[in-house]
Amino acid sequence: MTSPHWKRFVWFCLCLTLSTPAWSAGGVTIPGYAPATGVERSYRVQKATETDMSFWFDKPGASAMTVRGAFRQAMAVLSRDEDSMRVRWSLSADLPKGMAGLPDSYQMNQLYRNSLTAYGTATLELETDLNGNPRDLSGVDQIVARMRAMAANESGGVPAAPQNGLHEIINNIEANPLQIVAALVPEAQLLATGQSNHAETMEIGQASAALRDEDYDGVSVPVTSTWTLESTDATARTATFSLSEEADAAAFSQSQQPAIENLMTGFAERAKDLTADQLASLKRASKSRSVELVVSLNDGSTLEASEIVTVEAGGTTLRTYTHIQREDMPASLPLPAVLTAKDLQTPDLHIEPLPSAKAGPGILDELSTPPAPPAASQDTTVATGDDAATEIAPVSLEVKSAEVSLSPVSHDHGLNIVLTPESAATFRDFTQAALGRQTQMLINDKVVMEPWMREPIMDGRIVLAGTDRRDLEALAEQLKVPGAKILVRLRP
């Protein structure tokens, strides 16, 4: 992906003044970013992702997934000189009060809580440029040491293998520590998008275009950005900007071909029936970004931001939404419906909390403490009372195919397992009987997954994710051996 240091905006006029902004015949003066030091600002952050794979799936419930989260983060500028600023972010995975819908519909919060646990910190101190773009991070050695301690907590304290997925993450962080910032506080970059240390005079409706390159695994993709001053509010002393970005279609399509090929491999049977036009359409990809920003005419800071990023590739559409609002200022931008919906259907991701680095189980082999069984609903029957003690015999399942491809939820790699028709029926009966119970899936006598059975699995498909790609490929090779079977049982 692109470096966080590229400039989000090209200012076309000379710096005029850093004094009080004013309206004039020549336009509106937007002041340079000059935040007060030592003052902590709280931000309400809402996010969501929508994944549409209806091209590949016939079942409506499997073709589209929505995941969302809501957070309350705090930021303070600690110091500022002629070249840079020191900024502290205080982070929390707690759901803010007053959010629409049930807490269970905010699954990103638990994922983010696990991220804070994995990195071992709820505070980041950054060095930024004068626009607020992160360019260095304090405490990287302590964070890496924490993660190495987690990696060493593999299977009763035995150090994890060098090719382990957590070691790969650690190596990537050591090569680029700003990946921690991208994982824990991407809000910093979005806020910086609307800020400049130089004052600028613009007219309402004035559009400014700029061109830059983004790198996608060695492929340089030109991106065109267009900024427009949409409106100003003299009473609130704010200016509202829009930013539209479009990646070059040919270059972006080229950069996505490996991912598209992996996706087609995961749906090999479906891909065989595609027409030439459908295949050509699958190989095309696009990426666009739309941002609205409300900037203070007092100190040039971003008070509110709303961003939508859309990526289409390989018959799949991924759309991400982000809304940030400084809590001491009223909201003025409309929120997408997915962020405000009271009734939102979300997938059961089986998100379970990470243990601490001192916990006994291996951090990658056994990622969680057992959660409480889910509450009963109209669609899920939970074993209670005498039924909880009912024994269900283990089942041995034959595998029709096992392929590693990109996960439709996280866009990480997952192992897609398809059972034979007879085993699919056996597995369906087992999952119906085991509703509300925790199960285990074993491959060659090794436990690879311990899911809670919250709904019956009717189509004979199993997806194993959250593991290093090479480990998944090794499991896939084991399952491709003639006669390979999977054992599924209740968790002892």
C-alpha positions, 0 to 999 in steps of 0.5 A: 500500500501507499506510504503514509507520507504522501501529501493528501493535498496540493496547495496551489497558492502561496501562503498569505497569512496565519492570522484570523481567516477572512472572507474577501472578494478573492475568496475564503482564507483557510488558516494553517493548521495551528493546534493548541498544545497540551489540550486533549480532544476527544473524537467519536469514530464510527466504521463499517465494511460491506462485502458483496460476493453475490457473483460467487454465491447463490445464497443471499446470506452468504453473498453479503457481509457487514461488520461495523464498530464505534469508538471514542479516541482522544488526541493531544498535541504535546509539542510543536516546533518549526518542523514537526509535532509530538502527538499522543493518542489514547485508545479504547475499544469500549463502545461509546454510549448512545450507539444505535442497535445492539452491542453485538452488532459492533463486532469491530470493537472486539477485533480492535480490543484484540489488536490492543492486546496483541500490541500491548498498548492503549497509548501511542505517541507519534511524531508527525509533520506539521499537517499531522501526518504520522512519520515516526512512533515512540516505544516500538521496541517495547511493542515488538518485545511484547509481541515476541513474548506472545510468540514465545507463549506458543504451546505451553511456552515453547517458542513459535517457529520462525515461519509463524504468522505472528513472527511475520507480523513482527518482521513487517513492523520492524521494517515499517513501524508505522504499520502499528499506527495504521492498525491502531489509529488510522484516524490520524491520517484521515484527520491530517487529510484536511489539514495544512500548515500553510494558509490558503485562499480559495473560492467556493466551488473552486476545484484543484486536481493533483496526481500521485502514485501508490504502490501495490506490491511493486505495481505503481498505480496513478491516482487522481485527486480532486479537491473542492471547497463546497461551502463555508459557515460564518457562524460556526467558522468552518469550511466544508471540503470534498475530496474525490480520488480515482485510481487508474483502472488499467494499472490498478487492475494489473496490481490486483491480478494475483488476488483475483487468481487466488479468488478464482482458485477458491471458486474453481467449480463456479469459474469453469462455467463462466463466459468469456465476457464474465472472465474479462469482467472478473479481471477488471478492478477499480478503486475510488475514494470519496471524502468530506471534511469540515475544517475549522476557520480558527486553527485549521484543524479537521473537526469532522470527516466522512470517508467511503472507499470502494474496491471492486475486483474479481466479482467482489465489492468491498466498501469501507465507511469511516466517520470521525467527529470531534466531540466538542463540535456539533456534527454537520455531515450526514452519516451512511445508513450502515453506521446508524442502523438499529437493526443490522444483520452481521455475520457470526465471526466467533470473535473471542478475546486474546489472552494476555502474554502470560496466559498458559495456552499457546497464543496462536494454537488456542487464541481464546478463553471459552466464551459463554454460550450465546443467548437463545433466539428465534433462530438458534436453540441453545442446549440447557439443563439436561440437554447440555450434558447430552453426548453427541458422537464425533463424526469423520468427514471426507473432503472433496476439495481444499483450497487456500484463497482470500477470505471474503470477510477480512481479505486475509487468506483462508482455507476453503474446505468442501465436503463430499455430499455424504459427509455434508449431510453428516456434518449438517446433522452434527451441527444441528444437534450441537447448536449452542455447544463448543466443538473441535475440528481436528486434522491428523489428530491436531485441533485446528479450530474450536468454534461455537456452533451457533447455526447449522451448516447446511452446505458442507463448506468449512472456512478456516482463517486466522492462521498463517498462509503457509500453515493453511497451505500445509493443511490443504496439502494434507487434505488433498491426500486420497482418503483424507478426513476431518474429525469433528467432535464436541469440545471435551 
